[in-house]
């Protein structure tokens, strides 16, 4: 068993309800597991345990085997002299501190089902990853409400403002054409992160006006996009693309820039390009349709392309449609409309990715896309840059630490 699992069992009190005793037979009552120390020194500080009839306050050290104590040279390190209990899975030898004093040991008693422990290991790894990546993780574990609903809403606003800024840059590139900017935004998000950059480049290299000339012919739309992407293989499509390439004076991309290895079939760039061609084929006046409705079901229906699942459509709504509607409302100086559009996020299924799973491990509630977008913005713009002092959570922790000094 990895040591991280023992830490997880200890910290989450998964030993509760089971009798604990020292290796010399004294009863152990765990009154407080203490505070996890991720710096040098014992694993947990300020723990409280009752051994026999006597209560102790001090440090806890956790190892898989007792012999790890000496192997890690704790027996000559004065920092470990205040260890009141050595918690192990297997006590294979007695241990002593630097003063030559015998240190009490406890073989931790906990549920030993193999499947249960395997699940614990996975969860413990996720917890460890979250703590290493998110600076205030330890505080959030003990008090999830440090991250308030008000701060979440502010983070969602900031997220949408960032996306609006990206749309504004596209409007500059397209000389103020909202329709052309939407086309490029949609293309980028059809890449679904892995191929977002090549997909955006494809849209920039293939002017919307050329596609609109052949909007009623799915075969030609597919040939034009696949050929421009440098991914064309079908002989008939290749012949059609050669005709269109000559007609418009186009230059294809280098197909090697697309990421294709280790992708799920539904994320294949060729499939995504075919879906994008299908969307352009079936979606006349897409811009006006997006702007004219605030009904999520109607917006979802606009992107109902064969082989594209609901989760993919939700991602397009989250990353393109709602930010686009939000930016357009602010462009028209309609802040009430922008607020209403932001509320659509409350009714979209939450995203599921590595970052969001880390927040869940830390006890953060995730009910909808508003939650996930706020948490993604928090992680990407504060946690990753250690911008804690400008984060409400970090400021609260700093303020509490300052108060304890007086």
N, C-alpha and C positions, 0 to 999 in steps of 0.2 A: 504494500500500500504506500503510495506517495505521501510525504509528510504534509503536503497541502491539504489532503483530505482530513487528516487528524486536526489540523488547524480549523478547518471548516466545521467539523463535528463539535470541537470545543467551543468555538465562537457562537455557533447557532444553537448551542445547548441541546444537541441531538442525543445526549446521554441522559437527559432528564427522565426520571422515573426508574432508573436503573441504579443499583447499589454500587458504590465506589469504595475502594479501600487501598491502603498503602501496601507495599510488598511485605511489610512486617505485620499485616493484619489489622491495622487501625482504620476505623471508619472515616471516610472522607465526605464532607458536605461542601459542595461548591456554591458559595454565596454570591460571588461575582466573578465572571471570567476575566475581568480586567480590560485594559485598552491595548489593542494590537499595536505593537511597535515594529515599524518597517525599517528602522535604522539599525545601527549596530547595537548589540546587547540582547538581553532576554526577549522572548517573543511577546509576552504580555506583561504590562506593568499595572500596579494598583489593583491586583486581584485580591479577593478575599475567600479563604477556604478554612473550614474547620476540620482539623485532624485530631481524631479522638475527642477529648474534652476541651481542646485549646483552639482558639481562633487566630488565624494568621493573616497579615496583610503584606503583600510584596509581589515579587515577580514569579511568572510561570514560564518554564521552558518546555518546548514540545519536540520530541524526536520519535522516529519509528522504533529505534532500539536504544536501550540505555547506553550501549557502548559508543553511540554517536557523541555523547557528552565529552568523552575523552578524545575521540577522533577529531572533534571540532576545537579541542584544547580549552574547553571551558573550565577544566580543573585547575588551570593556572591563571585564569582571568578573573580579576577582582570584581569585574562588572557583573559576575554571576553569583557573587557571594550572598545576594539578597533573594535568591531563588527559594521560594517556600515550598515548591512542589515541582517535581520533574514528571511530566505526563508523557507516557509512552504507549506504544502498542505492545511491545515485548520488553520486559525487564530481564536482560540477559546478564547483568552484573551490577553490584552496588557502585554508587558514584559519590565523589567528594568534591567540595569546593576548594578554593585556594588556601583556606584556613585549615584544611584537613578535616572539616566537619562533614558527617554523613548527610546527604541530601535526601529527604523523603521522596519516594517514587510511587506513582500510581499507574497501573496498567488500565487504561481507560476502558470502561465497559460501555458498549454501544451496540445497536442492532447490527448483526453481522451477515445479513442476507446479501449474497453476491450481487444480484441485480440492483439491490438498493445501493450498495457501495459503488457500483459502476456508475449509476445515475448521480451519486454524490460527487464522484470524481469529475464528471462533466460539468456539473454545476459549480464545483469549486474552481475549476479552471476558468470558467466564465467570470466568476467573482474576482479571481486574481487578476485577470486581464482588465476588468473594469476598474479595479483599484489602481492598477499601474497607469492606466490611461486617463483617469478622471481624478484630479487632485483632491477633491472634497469627498471622495467615495466613502471613506470611513465615517464621516459625519452624516452623510445621507442615509447610510445603512441604519444608523441609530435614530435618525429623525428625517424621514423622507419629505416632510412638509417644509423643510428648509427651502425647497424649490416651490415657491408659491404659484398659485393660479395666475396672479397678476403678472408675475415675471414671465410665465409661459406665454401669456397673451402678448406681452411686449416683444418677446423673442419671435413670435409668429409674425408680428408687424415688421420687425427688422428683417426677417427672412423674405417677406414679400417685397420689401423695399429694395433688397439686394437684387431680386429677380426683376423688379421694375427697372433698375439701373442697367441690367443686361439688355432688356428690351429697348431702352432708350438708346443704347449703343447701336443696336441693330437698326433702329429707325434712322440713325445718322448714316449708316452704311447704305440703306435702301432709300435715302433721300425722302424720308417721311412717309414711306409706304407701309401702312399697318398690315396690309395683306401680305406683302413680300416678307416683312419681318416675322409674321406669324408662320409663314412657310418655312423659314430658316429655323425658328424656335422649335416647331414640330419635328423637323428633320433631326435636329440635335437630340431631342428627347426620344426619338425612335431608336437612337443608338443605345438607350438605356444604360448610360454611364460607360459601359465597356467600350462601345464604339461611338460615343457621342461626338468626339472631335472629327473622325472621318465622315460621319453622317452630316455634320454641319458643313464641312468642306465640300461634300457632294452637292448640297443645296446651293452653296455660293457659286460653285463651278457650273451649275445647271440652272440658268435663270428661269424663274417662274413663268415668264412670258413665253418661253419656248415650250414648256410643258402644257400651258393653257391652249396653245395652238392644236394640241393633240389630246385634249382632255377627254374626249369622247371615245378614245381608242385605247383600251387597257393594254393591248399588245404593244403598241408603240410607246406608251408611258413606261411600261416595264423594260422594254429594250433600251430606251433612252437613259433611264436611271441605272440599270444594271451595267450598261456599257460605260457610262460615265464613272461608275464606281470601280471599273477595272475588274469586275467579277463575272463577266459574261462568259458562258460556256455553251449554251444552246446555239446550234448552228443557225436556226431561223432567226432567233433574237439577234445574233451577231450580224447577220445580213441586214436586218432592219436598222440596227444601230449604226452600221457603216453608212447607210443612206442618210440617216438623221444627223450623224456627226458631220458629214460633208455639207449637208444643207445649212447647218447652223455654225459651221466652223469651230467645232468643239474639240477639246483635248481631254482624253480620259485620265483619271487618277491612276496612280500606281496601286494595284490591288493588294500589294503586300502590306499596306498600312492598316488593313482591317484585321482586327483580332478575331481569330476563329478557333484557336486551340482551347480545349477544356471548357467550351461553352455548351450549355444545354441546347438541344435542337431548336427550341422555340426562340432562342436568342441568336441564332445564326444570322449574320449580316445579310445573307442572300434572302432569307425568309423575311427579315425586317424590311428590306428594300421592296420586296413584292407586296408586303402589307401596305407600305407607304404609297406605292403606285395605286393600289386598290382604293386607298383613302382618297387620293386626288381624283380618281376616276368617278367615285360615287358621291363626291362632296362638292357640288357646285355652290358657290356663294357661302363657303364655309365660314368666312370671317363674320358676315352679317348674322349667320345662324348662331354662332358662338356668342356674339354680343347681344343678340335679341332675346335669349332665354337664360333664366337663372334656375331652371328646373334640372336637377342632377340627372334624372332619368333621361330627359331629352338630350342633355349634353353627352351622356354615355352612349346613347343611340347613334350620335353623329360619328362615333369611332368604332362602331360595331363592324369590324372587318373580320372576314373569315380567318380562323386559326388564332385570332388574338383574344386572349382570356381577359376576364374582368380585372384581374390585378394589374395587367399591363395598361388597360384603359384608365384605371385609377391613377396610375403613375403619370400618364399624359395629362389627366385633369389637374393633378397636384402641381406638376412642374411646368405646364404650358398654359392650359386653358384658364385656370383661376388667376395665375399671375398676370396673364394677358388682359383679362377682364378687369382686374384690379388696376393695372397700369392705365387702361383706357378710361376708367372712371376718374382717376386722379388727373388724367390729361384734360378731362372735361370739368375739372374742379368740383367733382361731386363726391365729397368725402363720405356722405351718408351711404351712397351706393357702394363705395369701396368697402365700407364696414360691413355692409350686407353680403358682399361677395366673399369677404374673408370668412364670414360665418358658414359658407358652404363647406369649408374644411371640417367642420364639426360632424358632417354627415357622410364623410368618406372613410372607408376602411383604413385603419392604420397600416403604415408600411412595416415590413419585416426585414431588417438587415442587421448586420453585426453591431452597429452603433446602438440601434434601438434595443437589441437584446441585452446589451451591457447596461443600459439604463433600467431595464426591467429587473435585472439581477440586483440592482441597487434599490429596488422597491418602488421605482417610479411608475405610477399608473399611466397606461397608454390605452386610450379609448378610441381615438380617431386620428385622422391625418393632421388635425390642428396640433395634437400632442406630439406626433412624430416630427413634424416640421419644426416645431419649437425646440425639441430636444436635439435634432440634427444641427440646428443653427447654434445652439449652446455649445455643443461638442466641437464643431468645426471652427467657431469664431472666438471661443473663450478657453475651453479645456485644452485644445491642441496647442494654443499659443500661450498657455499659462497666464491668461488675461483675467486672473481671479479678482483683482481689486475692482474691476469694472463690472463684475457679475454680482447680482444680488445675493447669491448664496455665499460666494467668497467674502463679500463685505460683511454679511451677518456673522460668519465664523471669525473674521478678523476683529469685529467689534466685540464679540463675546470674549475673545482672548484678551483684548485690551481691558475690558471691565474686570476680569479676574485679577488684574495686576494691582487694583486699588481696593 
